[in-house]
Amino acid sequence: MQLRNLLEGKGFQRIVLRKMTTGHYTCRVKLNAKKGVFIIDTGASSSCVGFEHAGIFNLTQQQSDVIAAGAGDSNMKTALALNNVLELEGYLTKNISFVLFDLSHVNKAISKVDPTIVHGILGADYLKKHSAVIDYGRNCMYLK
């Protein structure tokens, strides 16, 4: 039995991913009904949106004392955006929160080899909550 048949038979929804030239996997999302591109990052503990893109998605920022650290940067100031709606190919998640921080260093690095602008990151918090299964061989993931 194929993985797709097995997972879809158990109620999972298939989401198409794009592999960037950098090796990152992205998906197209609608956040608060606005289109964007998010990296799938199992190593990121929280799902994030770049401060520079918060206006696009009508995110309301709340103060946060959390200091973010990630590959290539550390001690980054953050904010929180609560009560949002995220859609991936019809798979809807309501009341989702995002950490906001400066993603410009990510886009700067990616832009050297790929023209895609990344608006955010779907991290382990989201992936675990939706029992994500990533099929790297077929460039897709399944969510439940």
Secondary structure, DSSP 8 states (H G I E B T S, - for coil): --HHHHHHHTT-EEEE-EE-TTS-EEEEEEETTEEEEEEE-TT-SS-EEEGGGTTTTT--EEEEEEEEEETTEEEEEEEEEEEEEEEETTEEEEEEEEEEE--HHHHHHHHTT------EEE-HHHHHHTT-EEEGGGTEEEE-
